[in-house]
Amino acid sequence: MPNYPHYLERLQNATRKFWDKSALNSIGGDSFTYGQMATQIEKFHLVFDKLGFKKGDKIALYARNGARWGMSYMAVNTYETVIVPLLADFTPENASFLVNHSESIALFTNADKWAKMDLAKMPLLRIAINIDDWSCLWAKDEETKAVYSSMDEMFYEKWQDGYGPDNVVFPTDNWEDLSTISYTSGSTGDPKGVMLTYHNFSANVDFSQRNVPAGERMVSMLPMAHMYGLVIEFIYPLCNGTAIYWLGKAPTPATLLKAFADVKPYLLITVPLVMEKIYKSKVKPTLDKPVVKVLLKIPGINNIIYKKVKDGLVQAFGGEVQEFIMGGAPLNPEVEKLFKRINFPYLVGYGMTEACPLLAYEHWTKFVPGSCGKAVDVATVRIDSEDPQHIAGEIQAKGENITIGYFKNPEASANAFTEDGYLRTGDLGIMDKDGNIFIKGRSKSMILSANGQNIYPEELEAIINNQPYVAESVVVDRAGKIVALVYLDNDAIRHDKLDNEAVSDIPEKVRIAANRQLPGYSQIAKVETVLTPFEKTPKMSIKRFLYK
């Protein structure tokens, strides 16, 4: 038995303690207290029990983020049925396939998503529940429908004297049991459903409660069916008694800034791309003004300017953020240099679904630029290299938060681990003498030059993305030549009123400027523009495999 509490014990205690306090909120929509959440969870438990759902049965959740998403997740999770959260971005066809692959017998979803799903492809399904109002979208037979429609009746019959804080009891004798199956993609080919136990979640919730700040309110922006959002924006803060606010619809810059101003979150979880865009559009133009450049060279005055920049950034996010955690990709070095200079409370972490999701983190006051923190203390992380401090090798991990394998995929499970039980992350990195991890790139995307040098596309892209009028880029290897694909920043082009000739000169200017900063073996042979933004995963990483 671990020496820390089960996360459902923490949730049970928080629910009892904060009964009348705000828990789950959809901005502009539903709001529920901890007590209302617990009451609805109990209602679902009574229905599941009456329908004969057993521990270990699978229930899928395919819906947009929101307060009821959180409630549905916890209703399934605390009943000890296995929750299968599917990304809302998956197509209805892929979602139908994964509902079936996971052997789910019930489904929580939105009515519009249900209308496009193929019932014939989900033969084990017994009921589909509308997450927006708890109505029954479909039931396999009249008996199932009747049981579901008597939910309130059953609840009031059982709890005639009322349901209160002391009645909330969540199971905790299930450490090594399966809690969640998380599909890392919507592929219908050879799906990888990562199996995570209650122990895996408890380890990361415990680490977060000891190391990540705690506070009153949290704005959730990431997909809930993604481990990063699920654990760090939902489960760990909920176990603290935090009120969580979901944006619901896909956020625009205006709705985001309004949400931050209204909610005033204590913590912000984001991807580097968001912070880089804010830097490029709001901060860089100010610092690049000739008069500001002169003032920045004057000691004392420069500190006043940098403090103004920092205060402006913090205020843009509501003014109460204690820490900005970024993950999913490295932060652009130019942005990072400024953040460090202004003492901005940021850090870049590292994780993956298979680690539920944390692998590395360091408090912002001790964070080393360029790194992604140190290994979390619930796992051991090593570099598979003869000289881990200087020669990149695969990052491998073993610990209490690591997956037990992939659902119904023994081959993928076997390939995921080394002979001595370490998870192969597929990422390449080095680790300094203090334990800080520096990611060099994905082993799959590394380019081997003609003279045997390892070239990491991510390092080249960081330099390219710093060039004027570049929004984002992907570096590829074409017959031994390095080619950069670039999506241009059309807002900046319009703002500076560039004519067609000036725009057509950008690729060559980018190539020359980038090559000045690159060693001889990784020089860019050509820069090509693409007409649309690069396709991205839910965690905003570019889908490299699509580009050649």
N, C-alpha and C positions, 0 to 999 in steps of 0.2 A: 504493500500500500504506500503510495506517495506520502510525503510529509506536508502536503498542502491540501486545502479543501477541494472537493469536487465543484466544478463550476455551477452545477444545478443546486448545490447547497448554498453557494453564494447568491444565486438568483432567488432562491426560496427566502433567504434572510433579507435580501433587499426588498422583495415584494412585501414581506410582513412589516418591515420598518417604514417603507415609503408608500404605504397603502393608498393614501389620498393624493400622492404627488404625481405629476405628469410623467408618463413613461414613453408612449409611442404616439408620434404626431406626423400627419401628412400636412405639409404647409398648404394652407388654403383648403384643407379637407378634414378628415377624421382626427380626433384626439382622444387618447385613452389614458387613464391613470393606471398605476400598478395594480390597484384593486380591480379595475374593470378588465385589465388584461388577464389577471388570475381567474376571474369569474368566467370569462369566455373560454379559457383553457380548460377549466373544469367541465364546462358544457360539452366541449368536443370530446373530452375523455369519456364522458358518459355515453355519447353516441358511438365512439370507437368500440367501447366495451360491449355495448348492446349489439353491435354489428359483428362481434366476434373477432375484431382485429387483435392480433397477438404481437407480443414483443418480437421484434425482428422483421415484421411485415414492412413492406416499403410503401411510402406515400410521397408522391411527387408534388413539387411546387413550381409552377411555371407562370410567373406573373410579374407585373411591374412593381418596382419598389414602393413601399408605403407602410403606414402603421399596421394595416391588416396583414401585410406580408410578414412582418415581425411576429404578430400574434399567431398566424398559421404555423410558422416555423416552430415556435416554442410549444404550441399545442401538440404537434407531432413529436417533437424532440423529448418533451417531458413525459410522454406516454410510453416511451421506449420503442415506438415504431421507428424505422429508419427513414430519415428525411432525405429526399432527393431534390435539392434545389437546382432548377434549370435556368440558365440565363434567359432573361426576357428577350434578348436579341436573337436567340435561336429561332430558326424558321419553324412554323407549326409542323411541317413535315418531319424535321429533325427532332423536335420535341416529342412527337408521337412515337417515333422510333425509340427514343431514350426512355420514355415512360414504359414501353414494352421491355426494352433491354434490362431495365432495372427491376422488372417484375413488380411494378407499382400496382397496388389494388385500389388506390384512391388518388385524386388529383385536385389540388387547389389551383385555380387559374382565373383569368379575366374572361368575361363572356365573349368578347371579340376574338380572343385567341382560341377559345374552345370552338367557335363557329368554323374555324379553319383547320381544326385537327381531324385526323382520320380515325374514327372509332374502331374501324375494322382492324387497324394496326395495333390496337391496345386491348387484346382479348382478355387480359386478367383484370381489367379495370371494373370496379363495382360501383363507384360513385364519382361524380365530378362536382366540385363545390365552387360557386362564384365568390371569389375573394373580395369583391367590391361590396357585397351586401349579405354574404353568407347564405344566399339562396341555393337551392339544388339545381344545377344545370342539367344533370342527367343521372339516372339511377338504373342499375341493371334490372331491377324488378320492383314491384309495388311495395314489397316488404321493406326493402332497403330505404325506399323513398319515405315510407311511413315512419320508420325509426328516426330518420334524419329530421323529419318535420315535427317530431315530438321532443326535440332537444330541450326547449324551455320547460316544457311540462315535466320531463324527467328531472331536470335540475331543481325545480321548485318542490317537487315531491321528495327528493333526497334531502334538500336543505331547507326544510320548512321553518327552521328557527334562524335562518340566515346563514350566509357564507361570509366568513371574515378572515382576517390575517392568520389566525391560529389554524385554520383549516387547510392552509396551503402546505402541501408536503410533496416534494419532488424526489424521485428515486435516485439513490447515489451508490447502490451496490452493483454498479455495472461498468466499472472502470475500463475493462478490456473489451466490452461489447461494442458492436458497430453502431455509430451514432448517425453518420452522414455518408452519402455517396455523392461526390462532386465530380461532374463531368467537365474535363478541361477544354473540350471543344464540342461543337454540335455535329461532328462527323458521324455519318452513318456507316462508315467503313469498318474500322476496328476500334470502337469507342473505348476510351480510358476513363473509367469511373473510379476516382481515387477514394479508397475506403478509409475513413477516419473514425477513430474510437472516441468515447467519452474522455478517456485518458489524454488523448492528443489535444482535445479542446481545453481540458482542465490545465494542462501544462502551460499552454500559451496564455490563457486567461490569468493564471497565477503570475507568470512572468510580467505580463502587461500591468497587473495591479501593483506589482512591486517596482516597476521601472518607468512606466509611462504616466504622465500627469493624470490626475482625476479632476472632474469638474461637474458643473451643473447641467450644461447643455451641449449637445453635439449635433452638427449638421452632417447628414450622410449623403455623399455624392456618388459613391462607387456602386457598381452593381452588387446587390445583396447576395446573389447566387455565386459571387466570386469570394474566395476565402479571405482576401485582404479586407474587403468591405464587411463581410459577415462577422469576422472575429473582432477587428479593431474598431469598426464604426457601430457595431451592434451588441455582440455578446459581452465583451469585456466591459464597455461602459454601462450596459444594462445591469450587470452584476454589481455595479457601484451605486446604483440609484440615480443614474443620469437620465435626463429627458432627451430622447432622440427625435430629431426632425428630419423627415425625408422630403426631398424636392419634388418627388413624384414625376413630373414631366421631365424630358431631357432639358438640362439647364442651359439658359442663355446667359451671357455675361451679366445682363441687367437683373435677371431673376436671382442669380447667384449672389450678387452684391447686396440686393435687397434682403435675401435670406440671412446673410451674415450680419447685416445691420440690425435686423429684427431679433435674431436668435442670440447673437453674441456667443459663438461657440468657444470652448476652452482649448480645443484641439482641432487641428485640421489635417485630414489625411488626403493626400492628392498625388498626382503623378508629375514628374518634372516638367512635362510639356506645358501644363497649366502655368507654372511659375515662370517658365522661360518666356511664354507669350506675354505675361504681365510685365516682365522685365523689358522685353523688346518694345512693347507698345507704350508703356507708362514711364519706366525709369530711364532707359538708355537715351531717348531723345532729350531729356532734361540734362543728363550728365554730359552729353555730347555738345551742348551749346558752348560756343567759344568763351563767353564770359564765365560760365560755370567751370570750364576746364582750367581757366586761369585761377579762379578762387580756390579750386581743389588743391592747388600747389602751395597755398598759404597755410602754414600750421595754425591750428586753432579754428580758423574759418572752415577748413575742410571738415573738421569734426562736427561743426554745427550743420553743415550741408548733409553729411552722412546720417546724422541723427534725424534730420527732417525726412530723408528718404526712408529710413527704417520706420519712423512713426507713421508715415503715410501708408506704407505697406501693411503694417499691423492694423491701422484704422480701417483700411479697405476690407478687412476680414472681420470687422465687428469690434476690434479693439481689445479683446480679452483672450486672444489665442496665446497659450503658453508655449506651444511647440508646433511646428509644421513638419509633419512626417511625409517624406516622399519615397516612392518605391516604384518598381516595375521597369525602371531604366536609370542609367546614370544621369546626373545633372550636368548641364553644359558648364565647362570649366570657367568661362568668363562670368557667368551668372553666379557660380559658386564663389569666385574670388570677391565679387561685390558683397554677397551675403555675409561672408566671413569678415570683410572690412567694416560693415555696418553693424556687426554683432547681431545679425538676424537669427532668431531662435529656430533654425532648421536642422534637419538631418536627413540623410538618405539611408533607408533600411533595405533589407534583402530578404526575400522569401519566395515560397512557391506553394502551390496547392498541396503538394505531397508533404509539406512541413506544417500545414494547418495554421497559418502560412509562414510563421516567423523563423528565420534562420540567423539574421544578424540585425543588431540595433545598438545604438549608443546615444545616451542623453546628449542633447545639442551642445551643452557646455563642454563636453569632452570629445565631441565628434571631430574626426580628422578629415579635412577636405579631400575629395577624390575617392574616399573609401565608402563602404556601405555599413560601417560600424563593426562591432565585434560579435562573435557567435553568442546567441542567447544561451543562458546557463542551463536550459533544459535539454540542450543538444551539444554534441561534440562535432566540430567542423574541422576537416583537414583538407590539405591540398595534395593531390596525387602527383607529386613532382619530386625530382631528386634534390632540388633546391627551392623549397616553397617560398622563400623570401624574394627570390630573383627570377625564377623560371616559372611561368604560368603552367598550372596543371588543373585537372578537373577538381571542382569543389565538391566534396563528399560529406555527408552528414549522417549522424546516428543519434537517436535520443527519444525522449518521452513524447515528443510531438510529431514523430515521423510515421507516415502511413504504414498500414499493414499490407498494402498491395492494391492491385486493380481488380474491380469486380468482374468475375467471370472471364478473366484474362490472365491465366497462369503464366503464359509466355512473357507478356509485358512485365508482370510482377517479378519474374525471375531475372529478367534483363535489367531491372531497375536497381538491383543491389549488387554490391561486390561480394566476394566469397566470405569476407568477415562481417557482412551485414550493414555496410554503409550505403546510403542512398546515393546514386549517381545523379547529380543535378544537371549535367550537360553544360554547365557554365564553367568557364576557365577563369582562374584568378591567381593572385599571390596573397600572402599574408605576412605582414611585417612582424618584427620581434615582439611588439605589444599585442598582437592578436587582431589588428585591424585588417579587414578583408578588402581587397581591391579587385573588382571584377574587370576582366579584360574583354570578355565577350562570350558568345555562345560557341561551343565547340563546333556546332554545325555551320556557323557562319564565318569561322576563321578562314582566311585566305593564306595559302602557302606560296610565297613568291618563288621565282625561278632559282634564286640563289639560297633557298631554304629558310628565309626569314618568315616568322609568323606576323601576319598583318591582321589587326583587329578592326573590322569596318566601323565599329562604334567610335573608335578613337578618331578616325578620319572624319566621320560624320559630325562630331562635336566641333571640329575646326570649320568644316563647310557651313554648318548651321549658323556660325558666327558672322559669315560674310553678309554684306548688305543685300537686301531683297531676297534672301533665302528663308523660306518658312520651315522646310524639313527636307531631309535627303536620305538616300539609301545607296550604299557603296556595293558594287558587284564586281565579280571577276569575269572578264570576257576573254577567253583564249590567252590567259596570262597577262592581260592588260586590265588596269583598274579603271572602272568607269563609275562616275557619280551620277545618279539620277536625282534631279532636284525639282521640288515643287516651289514655285516662286511666291513671295509675299505680295499678293495683288493689292492689298490695302496700302502698303508702303509705296508701291509703284504708282498708284493713283494719287496718293498724298503728295509725292514729289513730281507729279505730272511728267513722267518719262514718256518720250515718244517711242514709236515702234523700233527705231534703229537702236536707241539706248537699251531697250528691253532685250533686243537680239544680241547685244554685246555682253549681257550679264553672265552667261555660262562661261565664256572664255576668261572674263575678269575673275570669276569665282575660282576657276582652275589655277590661274597664275597666283592669286593671293594665297590660296590654300597650300599650293606646292612650296611656297616660300617657308612655310612652317613645318613641312613634312620631310622626313629623311629620304635619301635617294631611292631606297628600295620600295617605298610606298607612294611614289609620285602618281598623281592622277593623270591618266592619258586623255580623258575626255569627260566633259560635263554635258549631260542631256537634260532637257526640261520635260517634265510630265504635266499633263493638263489638269489632273484632278489630285486631291490629297491622297496620300498612301492609305491603303486599307489597314485598319488597326484591330487588335484584339480588344476585348472588354476592358483590359487594364491599360489600354492606350499604347501598347507596343506595336510597332509596325510589323505586318505579316510579311517578313522578308522572303519567304518561300515563293511569293507571288511574283517576285521581280528578278529579272535575269539581265 
